[in-house]
Amino acid sequence: MKIGSVYIMGNKWKTTLYVGVTADLAKRVIQHKSGAGSEFTGKYLLSDLLYYERIGGMVMKMNL
């Protein structure tokens, strides 16, 4: 089983939140901070990692 993370990103005013799941938290946070994480996080300047929790049993989706 793969270990992943559930995380919450916020803006500096803590008025907008984004909840995500990832297998590589460090890489994903860097993507969000650079504006490449998602259109939503770029639009609302969600660059602060507010919370994360490790989760087990992550299943990778395969596109067939």
N, C-alpha and C positions, 0 to 999 in steps of 0.2 A: 504494500500500500504506500502511496505517495503522501508525504506531509505537505500541507499547504497553509495558507493564512487567510483569514477573513480580516478585512481592514476598513477603517473609516478615514476618509480624507476630508478636510474642511478648509475654508478660506480664513484669512487673518481675522475677520470679524466674527467667525463662527456662526454665520447666518445661513450657509448652504453646506450640505453634507453629501458625500458620495460613499456608498458601501460597495466593496468589491471582494472578489476571491481570486487568489493567485497562487501559483506554485513557487514563485520567486519574488518575495516581498521587496527585497532591496532593489532589484531591477525595476519592478513596477512603480515604486515610489519615485525613482529617478525619472521614469517616463512621465509620470504625472507632473513632477516639478518642472520638467522641460516643456510641458504643454503637449507632449505626444501621447499621454496616457489615454485620453479620450476627448472627443469634442466637448463633452459636458464639463470635464474638469478644466479644460483650457478656457472655455467661455466664462466660467465662474471663478477662475483663479484658485482652484482647490489644490494648494501645494503643501498643506500641513498634515502630517500623519497624526491623527488624534488618538487612534486606538488600533491595536491588532491582537489577534489571538491565533495561536497555532491550532490546526485541525488535522486529524488523521483520516485516512480512508478516502482521499481525494481520487476521483476517477477521471481519467483523461478522455475527452470526447474525440472520436475519430470521424473525420468526414469521409464517407465512402461514396 
